[in-house]
């Protein structure tokens, strides 16, 4: 059997596990003037691809709720609603949007391809890259408005420095999925 059925309890455990990975990735920081480089997006994309549309976005939702509740899970150990409403908040709430889109695309890829192939992995890479660009676009627009930056300064501060890293992260997700492709769970609908 290609996919593993998953119970509601297993769904919550996996979603919580990915939320924890995202929180860990947020602590691996390379500081830049406006927006730091972290490994959050790698784990956001991995959760989206591995768990799918609904399940992947559930892990992002858990992560955001934990951070808003005051646990120091956002970049550099920050937390609270103020971070979501602050200069880099657009990157955080865009995780949820990107996760839904990447997860739904991934669900369609896994329905079409029973086993990993060059084509399925290339499609997963493209889906992840699309998700990364969504995160960067929303985050940059939020940054531009919040800090009152010109579009050019916002682009070169909040988008451009992250493109190469996001290509690498998207490729890394596809490579990880090549190893665990057939272990991807599906929700038990019975």
Secondary structure, DSSP 8 states (H G I E B T S, - for coil): --SEEE-HHHHHHHHHHHHHHHHHHHHS-B--SSS-B-SHHHHHHHHHHHH-HHHHHHHHHHHHHHHHTT-S-BGGGB-SHHHHHSTTHHHHHHHHHHHHHHHHHHHHHHHH-SS--HHHHHHHHHHHHHHHHHHHHHHHHHHHHHHT--HHHHHHHHTGGGHHHHHHHHHHHHHHHHHHGGG-EEE---
